Amino acid sequence: MIHARITGTGSYLPERILTNQDLEKMVETSDTWIRERTGIEQRHIAEKGQLTSDLAEPAARRALEAAGKIPSDVDLLIVATTTPDRVFPSTACLLQQKLGIHGSPAFDIQAVCTGFVYALSVAEKFIKTGAARCALVIGAETLSRIVNWQDRGTCVLFADGAGAVVLEASEEPGIISTHIHADGAYESLLTTVKPGPDVDLDKLADGTAFIEMRGNEVFKIAVNTLGRIVDETVDAAGMTYADIDWLVPHQANIRIIQATSRKLDLPMERVVVTVNKHGNTSAASVPLALDTAVRDGRIKRGDTILLEAFGGGFTWGSALIRF
């Protein structure tokens, strides 16, 4: 039986760091308010002209290097992003060009914060059916381009970055299962809207749309939904919570992460948390957190890892992995 196994991880963050103290000078907020409600201390912001594919490329190259692969080995490339370089071609095709890959399928997936989990689920199916043997799966975002920097409820949350994994065909089990869902009935709670007359367009990077969120409602639904998908994932694998070595959650809010940790009865020492340094990087957050924990030695070969995410749509998903 063919399995899909992660053989390399990589990530990249833009050099510019925006701290809570910086935001205090831009909008009516405070470091204490942001930390207490989100757990965020700082976030990385792309420079003007730095596109999503520019962040994805170094993350992809680092993942390939970790896997001992070169770009020509890749026969499937998927980019999960909400902030593509252009309407078309896809960011995946633009990244493919930068990496010097020719001929293999390349496409984007848009599931907002759940995008990487969606992309991983799709890539796994390609590998298990024999349609691909070496997939490059990336989550990359330049969310700062669609942030309204006058909205203190959202501008403190979102940031830029990229994370990547190499997924290869293997005789050893790797991805145990993936579970992806969506319900568009909640689209108005977390969405993008056109700027109104009171918004200073100079404070919007592209002036076309910005993130709008009803935070309290999103928080409640996210906690309940993630609790259910944890049960779904563990039950489908015939496992118990005790079998999970690491939780690598979407990095949206420390309180949501803590709620999922309690659900799993997993101490926070076994939860990978990067939201304090990265903010919410949407589709990039799970692979960024995974790469961080792999490279600092916390996650080791043989560990059982639960990835989970929740995002606009609403979308939600999980992946259970033997690393």
Secondary structure, DSSP 8 states (H G I E B T S, - for coil): --EEEEEEEEEE--SEEEEHHHHHTTSS--HHHHHHHH---EEEE--TT--HHHHHHHHHHHHHHHHT--GGG--EEEEE-SS-SSSSS-HHHHHHHHHT--SS-EEEE--GGGHHHHHHHHHHHHHHTTS-SEEEEEEEEEGGGG--TT-TTTTTTB-EEEEEEEEEEESS--EEEEEEEE-GGGGGGEEEE---TTS-GGGSSSSS-EEEE-HHHHHHHHHHHHHHHHHHHHHHTT--GGG--EEEE--S-HHHHHHHHHHHT--GGGB---HHHH-B-GGGHHHHHHHHHHHTTSS-TT-EEEEEEEETTTEEEEEEEE-
